[in-house]
């Protein structure tokens, strides 16, 4: 993480690159969709481009200090921004939390799984982490499928672990260890 230049990654149909302030409008539009916010634990609703801009400008410092790395998920050919994927790093324990969201027009196309696999591979191969974990609202079956397709295993369910949109919700925890790489 001493390299100040944030990484880029390629997947079969995707290019994962650093966000720029120019992405704020599109990020606000996609992440601001009520259905996206409803299934994502950390995306508030409403989510405006100003909030996206405030989030985006933190990325360089987060990378340089080793706290996190965030990627704009874009379509390989057109460069169209369709979502986000990233890692919140725990350097002391050589682990990271995986997070992702994809804009609703792109749901069901396998983009989240493809982006998540690329970032998990980056976590193990480039960052030399030992463990990548994630959690999702139990009712969000699509996220469960993404995590399973990414090779993460269900470790347990935390009852009423998050307060989301006015009620407590259960979350499922998934993880993958370096030794489990495929």
N, C-alpha and C positions, 0 to 999 in steps of 0.2 A: 504494500500500500504506500510505499515511499514514492512511487512514480506519480507525479502530479497529473499526468495525462490519464483521463478516464478511459477504460477499455471499450472496445466494440466487439461484438460477437456475431457470427453468422450461423444461421440454421438453414434447413432445407428451403423454406419459403420466406424466411424472415431475416431482417438485419436489425440487430439490437445495438443501439447507439446511445451516447449521452443525450439527455434532454437539453434543449436550449430554451431561452426565454420565448423564442418564436413559437414554441409548442404549447404555450400556456392556453391560448384560445381553444385549440383542438382538445387539449387535455381536459379543460373545463367542460367542454361540450360532451365528451364521451364519459368521463368520470361523474359528471353532473347528472347523468341519467338516473332517475329514481330507482330503476331496477338494478343498476350497477351498484349504487350505494346500499341498496337493501341486502345485497349478498356479500358485500365487502365490509369487514369489521371496522376498518380505519378510514373509510371515505365518508365524510359528513354529507348531509343533504340539507339544503342545496349546496352544491360545490361550484363555485364561480371561477372564471379564469384568473381572477386576482389571487384566489387561494392556490391555484395551480402555480402561478408565477412565484408566490412566496415559497412554495415547496421546491420548485425547480432551482431557485437561486441558492438553496442550501446544499445541493448535490456535490459541488466541487470540494467544499470544506469537509463534508461527510466522508468523501473518498480519501482525501489527503490525510485525515486523522484516523482512518481505518474503522470508522463507525458503520458505514454502509456504502453500497454501490447500487445505483438505480439505472435502469435501461429503458429507453423509449422503444417499444416494440413497433417496428415498421415493416410494411410489405416490401420484400426484396426488390421487385421491379419498379414499383411506383414511388416508394419511399413514404407512402401514406401511413401516418401514425394511427395505430389501432389499439394501443394499450400500454401497460407498464409491467415490468418485472424487476425484482431486485432482492438484495440480501441485506439484512441488518446483522452486522458482524459482532461476534463475541470473541475477540482475539485471544483473550486469556484461556478460553476453553476450546479454541480452534473449531468453533461452530458458528452457524448462522441460521437466522430465520428467513425462509423464503416467503416472499409476498408477490402477488400478481393480480392484475385485473385486465380484462379485455372489454372493449366497447361492445355494446349489445348488438350492433349490426354484424359483428364478427363472431358471435357465439356459435358453438356447434361445428366449427370448422377445423378444430384441432390446433389452433394457434396458441392457446394458453399452454397446452402440453408441450408443444414444440419449443416455445420460449423458455418454459420452466426447465426442460431437459438441458437446454444450452447453458442456462445459468448454473444448474447443479453441476454439470460437467466442469464449468469454469471454477466453481467453488472447490472442487476436489483437485483438479489438475493445475490451476494457476494460483489459487490461494492456499493450497495444501491444507484445507480444512479436514477435520475428522468427521463432522456431523452436520447435516443440513436438516432442518425441521420446519414444519409449518402447521398451522391450525386453521380450521374453517368452521363456520356455523354448521351444526349437524344437519340442518335442513337444506344446506347447499350441496346437493348431490353432484352438481357439475364440478365443483372444486374438489370433492372427494375423488372423482374419476381422474381429474388432472393429476392429483398427487399420486394416485396409484400408477398411472401411466408414466410418471416421472421416476418411479421406482421407490417411492417413499412407502413405508409400512405403517399401518395403524398401530399406535402405541397405547391409546386410551381415550376416554372421553372425560372432559372436565365439566361437571354439572354447574349450570348457571354461572359460568366463568366470565361472561362479558355482559355488559348492559348495553344493548343495541336497540336504538330507536324506541325507547320507552319500556323495554322488558328485558329480563334476564334470559340469556340463551346458553344452551350447551354448546361446547366446541369439541371437535375431534382433533387429536394431535397425531401427526404423522412424522416420521423421520427416516433418514437413510444415512448409513455409516459409510465412510470411505471404503472400508473393506468389502462393502456390498456393491461396489461399482460394477456395472455390466460392460 
